[in-house]
Amino acid sequence: MSPVREHYNPIITKLLREHDSLPHEQVEERKSFQRHILFLMNAIKMEEFSESFA
């Protein structure tokens, strides 16, 4: 596992748990968690991509 994944995976896991604990009626809050998770996943991919050219 890349260092960037090791750094972000615990944060993503925490966000996923918080997302899953919300009731389905809290649509906006759940979407907010989803956006944060996708942002972090994208940051991981971008970092790994840039490291592949280093």
URTA-V73860 format. One record per pair of residues at least 24 apart in sequence whose C-alpha atoms are under 10 Angstrom apart, sorted by sequence separation. I is the first residue (numbers start at 0). J is the second residue. If there is no record, write none. Layout:
I;J
I;J
//
This chain:
11;35
12;36
11;36
10;36
11;37
11;38
8;36
11;39
7;36
10;39
11;40
8;39
7;39
8;40
7;40
4;39
7;42
8;43
4;40
7;43
6;43
4;42
5;43
3;42
4;43
3;43
4;44
2;43
3;44
1;43
4;46
3;46
4;47
2;46
3;47
1;46
2;47
1;47
1;50
//
